[in-house]
């Protein structure tokens, strides 16, 4: 499979020893976290390579946080047909000129099936490029380094498999989320001034980037009230843009809650979830943070493909979904009454939440530290 370098790290005989690698994955937080096992394997196989991430503007912070695996970041301006950001067409020539000028040894397409992005990566001008392609007529730049896309494969497993296909030893599918001393200090200050009891709080995260992926606010309020009646302190989290949603849940509750929407950085949020007894959320980025820091969670999966995105640890994380024929959903707002959300009863989530708390809190099962 490979050969051992002088430092004991196994390197890939297929890839050789690329000195520079660029990875395209211009996606959101949860998607990026699911790629960490692949990035970890890539770094272990190519310890001396300079690895660059081409991503969305926000992912500059991701690259800095995961600097053990990523050395550099370039902002991807978008591309016609890709939904993750509005394409800045004027920025594409400048972006390609920058990337081509660096003459990368290897370009990896970790952005999906390759329907559009394989052509993008081929334009990077790297000596070699690899990734997945759609087997039924999809563009495959090089059959030695591109492999058939499997539609319902789990996202984490998918890119670990890609590393193996490229000749890189990879089997570790565990997630991680590095935090800093500043993150921990900010968390300690936040809970002190918010009056949060670090020993008994649960996090409720009702937001998601797309409204079609959100469980009902009234259902979150019912779950929060049930857990508050069990003497847990409820902490509602979310972005600045989700403050109105958080306030609507607080207003619908009979018990008080601490609203931290818009009050956390990404790092502080990770520490907050790490110390929570439980996370109840939609299938969004915080679900993957909980998986990374090993905090038990109950996830209401509305619209998304649970087979692709659910945490791999099914003992620590419960993903609830209602079967509908239109999953996964591409709509921003559901046009048919949102049956994937209304089909998940609050009573079911409450039951699962109480079960998880019983299993992981009262039994005192130890949890791993944040990496």
Secondary structure, DSSP 8 states (H G I E B T S, - for coil): -EEE-TTS-EEETTT---SEEEEE----HHHHHHTHHHHHHHHHH-TTSEEEEEE-TTHHHHHHHTTTT--EEEE----TT--SS---HHHHHHHHHHHHHT--SEEEE-SSS-TTHHHHHHTT--SEEEEEE-TTT---S-TTTEEE--TT--HHHHHHHHHHHTT-------------HHHHHHHHHHHHHHT--TTSEEEEE---SSGGG---HHHHHHHHHHHHHTT-EEEEE--GGGHHHHHHHHHH-SS--EE-TT---HHHHHHHHHHSS-EEEESSHHHHHHHHHT--EEEE--SS-HHHHS-S-TTTEEEE----TT-S---SS-SS--HHHHTS-HHHHHHHHHHHHIIIIIT--------
